[in-house]
Amino acid sequence: MGTCEFASVFEYILTDRGSEFGDPIALETGVSGNQRSSIYYCDPMQSGQKGGLEQAHTMLRMVLPKGSSFEFLTQWDVNTIVNHIHSPPREILRGRTPYSMALETFGAETLKAFQLRRIGPARSI
């Protein structure tokens, strides 16, 4: 994904003040040094400022409880977890899925670049 495509998808990044986000300039600029996004931080202890992200975080913690090591996760593992989290319908999206909203907003090629796909409901045998 080139700088223009990245900037169109990640124009704004809203995050907490975790140490992994401690160098906003490095995160906002690409390898060429051009700014490609803007990072904004939520206030401490204000999870409501992150909107729907909290539901995804709660679902992630069902799979990887706090304190779990991510050391042995492969990229395939992470993609599978993310795809499962973004496939169920959400009430706040009027029964649509985060995946379908992203598909409509960004298109199939962008989702493919991020290795995102819909995971359907489990089938009974």
N, C-alpha and C positions, 0 to 999 in steps of 0.2 A: 504494500500500500504506500503510495507516494505521499508527499507532504500535503498536497491539495486535498486528496481524498481523506487523509487523516484529519486535517483541519475541518473538513465538512462534517465528519462524524463526531469528533471530540472538540468542538469549538469551545465548550466550557466543561470543566471537570469540577465536581463538587465532592469534597472528601472530608475526612476527619483530620485531626492533627497528629496522626501516627508518624513515627519516626521514618517510615518508608516514603513519606511525602514531604520530608524536611528540606528538600532542595527544589523549590518550585521552578526556578529558572531552568534547571536541567530537564525537568519534566515538561515545561512549556515550549522548549525549543527542540528542533530537530538536529540531526547531525550537521546540517549546514549552518546552524546558529540562528536560523530564522524562527520567529515565534510562530507556533502552530496551534496553540490553545491557551486558555487562561484557567488557572486553578483558583478555586475559592474554597475557603475552609468553613466548616460548620462551627458553631460555638460549642465549647465543651459541655458534655452531658445534655445535649439538645438533639436527641436522635430524630425527633420529628422534623428537623430541618432537612433531612435526607430523603424525605418522601417515601416512595415505594421501595427504596433500597433496603429499608429495614426488614421488609417481608422476605426479600431474597437472602439477607444476612441470617435471619432466623432459620430459613430452610437449609442454608449452608451449614449452620451449627447442628442441625439434626444429623447430618452426614459426618461432619468433622467437629466434634465438640470442642469447646474452648480448652486450650492446653494440648490439643492433638498436634502431633508432628506432621508437617507437610513434606518432610524430607524425602520420603519414599514415593511421593506422588509423581506420576509421569504426566506429560502434557495430555496424553490420551485420557488419564484419570480426571484431570481438571476439566477438560472439554466435556466429558461425559457428565460430570457433576453439574456444570453450568447448563448444559443442554436439558438436563432433568429439571433443574430449578426454573428455567424459563419456558417450559412447555405447559404447565398446568394453567387453566384459565384463572383470571383474577377478577374478583368482584369489582374492584376499583376501575378495571378496564372494561366493565360491562360484559363480563364473560369471555373476553378475548384473552389471548396469551401474550406475555411479553415478547415471545418469539414472533408471533404474527404481527404485532405492532412494529417491531424492528424491521421485519420483512417489508412491510408497507412503507415505512419511513426511509430505509436505506437501500433496499433492493437486495435481490438474491446474491449478486456478485460480492457485495460487502460482507454479507453473512457468511458466504463461502470462504472469503479471505480470513475470517476469524474462526473458521471451522465450527460454525454454529449450525445446528439443525434441530428440527422439531422431533421430539420423542413422543410417540403416540401413547395412548392409554394401554395398560397391560391387557393382554388377551387371556381369556380363560381357556383352559385346555380341555 
